[in-house]
């Protein structure tokens, strides 16, 4: 099998090999020309693709036998497909799926062990209730559709990575409410499980109606309210955890309903952004030789990253 290294693709190069369809949709240009807009993927990443012809769009999870040219549009590389050709049916689709680097059960047990360490019993009870509501689905849920931690188990990967950062910061700043900070890390993105739709392979293919109209931040805050009232924790605990979720994107232009107004929320917002950016940087540089630059990374302001060693 020809394994395409998506991060290594260069403008004007020809791409031959197999890629999985993450999403595909028929669209029209302003001039009325029909085309198929796709996102193709494998374990090395995702890339947009266009087919400028008449064809039935493939389904999410289909494998295509790709013959394409790499083009650039608005600073992002994309593929121009020569045709929509399906790969042989016996190809193992699992070879194309990105997985978190740690076993899901191991990551979940780390989260549960952290909750058990909490000294504040109300924060412990409410955090435990929210993780319980997430259920087994949490083990496989990605953290994004295309951006950071867009992998099976990516949400737990993101949470456990942030927990390591948060525990170190809490040790350095004893003034912080450690339980509140760590609880915020654990629950801050659980609303994404309502925001995004997954296919049978476990990959996010689209946003739900609730995700488009309400979003994961507000969904998360609503979940805290419902769970907190159900188990009878105080309004103050509910309010503090809601603030952690509502402010974790930092600024309104980044989706926050509120700016961080307590130190724990400021730390949560900072390490959320740090963990996401480090993931994007390491992914972009993974296949880049030492002493070379990556392709432009759209998620990082179209920067070309340098691999020093």
C-alpha positions as CSV (number, residue, x, y, z in Angstrom):
1,X,0.0,0.0,0.0
2,X,1.2,3.5,-0.9
3,X,1.3,5.4,2.4
4,X,0.9,9.1,1.6
5,X,2.6,11.4,4.1
6,X,0.2,14.3,4.2
7,X,2.5,16.7,6.2
8,X,5.2,16.2,3.6
9,X,3.0,17.2,0.6
10,X,4.4,20.1,-1.5
11,X,2.6,22.4,-3.9
12,X,2.5,21.1,-7.6
13,X,3.5,17.6,-6.6
14,X,1.5,14.5,-7.8
15,X,-0.1,12.3,-5.2
16,X,-0.8,8.6,-5.8
17,X,-2.1,6.2,-3.2
18,X,-5.0,5.5,-0.9
19,X,-6.8,8.0,1.4
20,X,-9.9,7.7,3.6
21,X,-12.8,10.1,3.1
22,X,-13.5,12.0,6.2
23,X,-16.3,14.1,4.7
24,X,-17.6,14.9,1.2
25,X,-20.2,17.3,0.0
26,X,-21.5,18.6,-3.4
27,X,-21.2,22.3,-3.7
28,X,-21.5,25.1,-6.3
29,X,-19.2,28.0,-7.1
30,X,-20.6,31.5,-7.3
31,X,-20.8,31.0,-11.1
32,X,-22.9,27.9,-10.6
33,X,-20.2,25.2,-11.4
34,X,-20.7,22.0,-9.4
35,X,-17.9,20.3,-7.6
36,X,-17.3,17.9,-4.7
37,X,-15.6,19.3,-1.6
38,X,-13.8,16.6,0.4
39,X,-11.6,16.2,3.4
40,X,-9.3,13.2,3.0
41,X,-7.2,11.6,5.7
42,X,-4.9,8.9,7.0
43,X,-2.9,8.5,10.2
44,X,-0.6,11.3,9.2
45,X,-3.3,14.0,9.0
46,X,-6.1,15.6,6.9
47,X,-6.1,17.5,3.7
48,X,-8.9,19.2,1.8
49,X,-9.6,18.0,-1.8
50,X,-11.7,19.1,-4.7
51,X,-13.2,17.1,-7.6
52,X,-14.3,19.4,-10.4
53,X,-16.7,17.1,-12.2
54,X,-19.9,15.2,-12.0
55,X,-20.0,12.3,-9.6
56,X,-21.8,10.9,-6.6
57,X,-20.0,12.0,-3.5
58,X,-18.3,9.2,-1.6
59,X,-19.4,8.4,2.0
60,X,-17.4,9.1,5.1
61,X,-15.1,6.1,5.7
62,X,-14.8,5.2,2.0
63,X,-11.3,4.6,0.8
64,X,-10.3,6.4,-2.5
65,X,-7.5,5.4,-4.9
66,X,-6.1,8.9,-5.3
67,X,-4.6,10.5,-8.3
68,X,-4.2,14.2,-7.6
69,X,-2.2,17.3,-7.9
70,X,-1.3,19.4,-4.8
71,X,-2.6,23.0,-5.2
72,X,-2.8,26.0,-2.9
73,X,-5.8,28.1,-2.0
74,X,-5.9,30.9,0.6
75,X,-2.5,29.7,2.0
76,X,-3.6,26.1,2.5
77,X,-2.6,23.1,0.5
78,X,-5.3,21.0,-1.1
79,X,-5.7,18.2,-3.6
80,X,-7.2,18.5,-7.1
81,X,-8.5,15.0,-7.8
82,X,-8.4,13.7,-11.4
83,X,-11.4,11.3,-10.7
84,X,-13.4,9.7,-7.9
85,X,-12.0,6.1,-7.8
86,X,-12.8,3.7,-5.0
87,X,-10.0,1.5,-3.6
88,X,-10.4,-2.3,-3.4
89,X,-13.0,-3.4,-0.8
90,X,-10.5,-5.6,1.2
91,X,-8.4,-2.7,2.4
92,X,-8.3,-2.5,6.2
93,X,-9.8,0.8,7.2
94,X,-8.2,0.8,10.6
95,X,-4.8,1.5,8.9
96,X,-6.1,5.0,8.1
97,X,-7.4,6.0,11.5
98,X,-5.5,8.2,13.9
99,X,-5.4,7.0,17.5
100,X,-4.3,8.7,20.7
101,X,-0.8,7.5,21.8
102,X,-2.1,6.0,25.1
103,X,-4.7,3.3,25.7
104,X,-8.1,4.9,26.4
105,X,-8.7,2.9,29.6
106,X,-5.4,4.0,31.0
107,X,-6.2,7.6,30.4
108,X,-9.7,7.3,31.9
109,X,-8.3,5.7,35.0
110,X,-5.9,8.6,35.4
111,X,-8.8,11.0,35.2
112,X,-10.8,9.0,37.8
113,X,-7.8,8.7,40.1
114,X,-7.4,12.5,40.0
115,X,-11.1,13.1,40.9
116,X,-10.7,10.8,43.9
117,X,-7.8,13.0,45.2
118,X,-10.1,16.0,45.4
119,X,-10.5,17.4,48.9
120,X,-13.6,19.4,48.0
121,X,-16.4,16.9,48.1
122,X,-18.9,18.9,46.1
123,X,-16.4,19.5,43.3
124,X,-15.5,15.8,43.5
125,X,-19.2,14.7,43.3
126,X,-20.1,17.0,40.4
127,X,-17.0,16.2,38.4
128,X,-17.6,12.5,38.9
129,X,-21.2,12.9,37.9
130,X,-20.3,14.6,34.6
131,X,-17.7,12.0,33.7
132,X,-20.2,9.3,34.5
133,X,-22.7,11.0,32.1
134,X,-20.0,10.9,29.4
135,X,-19.9,7.1,29.8
136,X,-17.9,4.7,27.6
137,X,-18.2,7.1,24.6
138,X,-15.6,9.3,26.2
139,X,-12.9,6.6,25.6
140,X,-13.1,7.0,21.9
141,X,-14.3,10.6,21.4
142,X,-12.0,12.9,19.4
143,X,-11.3,16.4,20.7
144,X,-12.0,18.0,17.3
145,X,-13.1,17.5,13.7
146,X,-9.9,18.6,12.0
147,X,-7.7,20.5,14.5
148,X,-5.9,19.5,17.6
149,X,-6.4,15.9,19.0
150,X,-8.7,15.0,16.1
151,X,-8.0,11.3,16.8
152,X,-9.9,8.4,18.4
153,X,-9.5,8.9,22.1
154,X,-8.3,12.5,21.5
155,X,-10.6,14.1,24.1
156,X,-9.0,12.0,26.8
157,X,-5.6,12.6,25.4
158,X,-6.2,16.4,25.6
159,X,-7.6,16.2,29.1
160,X,-4.7,14.0,30.5
161,X,-2.1,16.1,28.8
162,X,-3.6,19.2,30.4
163,X,-3.8,17.5,33.8
164,X,-0.1,17.1,33.9
165,X,0.4,20.8,33.1
166,X,-2.2,21.8,35.7
167,X,-0.8,19.7,38.5
168,X,2.7,21.3,37.9
169,X,1.3,24.8,37.9
170,X,-0.8,24.1,41.0
171,X,2.3,22.9,42.8
172,X,4.1,26.2,41.8
173,X,1.2,28.4,42.9
174,X,-0.2,27.2,46.2
175,X,-2.7,30.1,46.2
176,X,-4.7,28.3,43.4
177,X,-7.7,26.1,44.3
178,X,-6.2,22.9,43.0
179,X,-9.5,21.0,43.0
180,X,-11.3,23.7,41.0
181,X,-8.5,23.9,38.4
182,X,-8.2,20.1,37.9
183,X,-12.0,19.8,37.7
184,X,-12.1,22.5,35.1
185,X,-9.5,20.7,33.0
186,X,-11.5,17.4,33.2
187,X,-14.9,18.9,32.3
188,X,-14.0,21.9,30.1
189,X,-14.5,20.1,26.7
190,X,-17.1,17.5,27.6
191,X,-19.7,19.6,25.7
192,X,-18.0,18.5,22.5
193,X,-19.7,15.2,22.8
194,X,-23.0,17.0,22.1
195,X,-21.4,19.4,19.6
196,X,-20.0,16.9,17.1
197,X,-21.3,13.9,15.2
198,X,-19.2,10.7,14.7
199,X,-19.4,8.0,12.1
200,X,-19.2,4.3,12.8
201,X,-15.4,4.4,12.7
202,X,-15.4,7.0,15.5
203,X,-14.3,10.0,13.5
204,X,-16.1,13.4,13.7
205,X,-17.8,14.1,10.4
206,X,-19.9,17.1,11.1
207,X,-21.4,19.3,13.8
208,X,-24.8,18.5,15.3
209,X,-27.6,21.0,15.2
210,X,-27.0,21.7,18.9
211,X,-23.3,22.2,18.2
212,X,-24.0,24.7,15.5
213,X,-26.7,26.6,17.3
214,X,-25.4,26.4,20.9
215,X,-21.8,25.1,20.9
216,X,-19.8,23.0,23.3
217,X,-19.0,25.8,25.8
218,X,-22.6,26.6,26.5
219,X,-23.6,22.9,26.3
220,X,-21.0,22.2,28.9
221,X,-22.3,25.0,31.2
222,X,-25.8,23.7,30.9
223,X,-24.7,20.2,31.7
224,X,-23.1,21.4,34.9
225,X,-26.3,23.2,35.9
226,X,-28.4,20.1,35.3
227,X,-26.1,17.6,37.0
228,X,-25.4,19.9,40.0
229,X,-29.1,20.5,40.7
230,X,-29.8,16.7,40.3
231,X,-27.2,15.7,42.9
232,X,-27.8,18.6,45.2
233,X,-24.4,20.5,45.2
234,X,-24.4,24.2,46.1
235,X,-25.1,27.0,43.7
236,X,-21.6,28.4,44.3
237,X,-19.9,25.1,43.2
238,X,-22.1,25.0,40.1
239,X,-21.3,28.7,39.3
240,X,-17.5,28.3,39.7
241,X,-17.4,25.2,37.5
242,X,-19.6,26.9,34.9
243,X,-17.2,29.9,34.9
244,X,-14.3,27.6,34.2
245,X,-16.1,26.2,31.2
246,X,-17.6,29.4,29.9
247,X,-14.2,31.3,30.0
248,X,-11.8,28.6,28.9
249,X,-11.3,30.0,25.4
250,X,-10.1,33.2,27.0
251,X,-11.5,35.9,24.8
252,X,-15.0,36.5,23.2
253,X,-13.5,36.5,19.7
254,X,-12.3,32.9,20.4
255,X,-15.7,31.8,21.5
256,X,-15.6,32.4,25.3
257,X,-18.9,33.5,26.8
258,X,-16.8,35.3,29.5
259,X,-13.2,36.2,30.1
260,X,-11.4,34.4,32.9
261,X,-12.2,36.3,36.1
262,X,-10.6,33.9,38.7
263,X,-7.0,32.7,38.7
264,X,-8.0,29.0,38.1
265,X,-9.9,30.0,34.9
266,X,-6.9,32.0,33.7
267,X,-4.7,28.9,34.1
268,X,-7.2,26.7,32.4
269,X,-7.5,29.0,29.4
270,X,-3.7,29.3,29.1
271,X,-2.9,25.6,29.2
272,X,-5.8,24.7,26.9
273,X,-4.3,27.0,24.3
274,X,-0.8,25.7,25.0
275,X,-1.7,22.1,24.7
276,X,-3.6,22.6,21.5
277,X,-0.8,24.6,19.9
278,X,1.9,22.1,21.0
279,X,-0.1,19.3,19.4
280,X,-0.4,21.2,16.1
281,X,3.3,22.1,16.1
282,X,4.5,18.5,16.9
283,X,2.1,17.1,14.2
284,X,3.3,19.6,11.6
285,X,7.0,18.9,12.4
286,X,6.6,15.1,12.8
287,X,7.8,14.2,9.2
288,X,10.0,17.3,8.7
289,X,13.8,16.6,8.5
290,X,16.0,18.4,10.9
291,X,17.1,21.8,9.6
292,X,14.0,22.2,7.4
293,X,10.7,24.1,7.5
294,X,7.2,22.6,7.5
295,X,4.5,23.5,5.1
296,X,2.3,26.4,6.2
297,X,0.1,25.5,9.2
298,X,-3.3,27.1,8.9
299,X,-4.2,26.4,12.5
300,X,-1.0,28.4,13.6
301,X,-1.6,31.5,11.5
302,X,-0.1,30.0,8.4
303,X,3.4,29.8,10.0
304,X,6.1,27.6,8.4
305,X,7.6,25.9,11.4
306,X,11.3,25.1,11.7
307,X,12.6,21.8,13.0
308,X,15.9,22.6,14.8
309,X,16.8,19.0,15.5
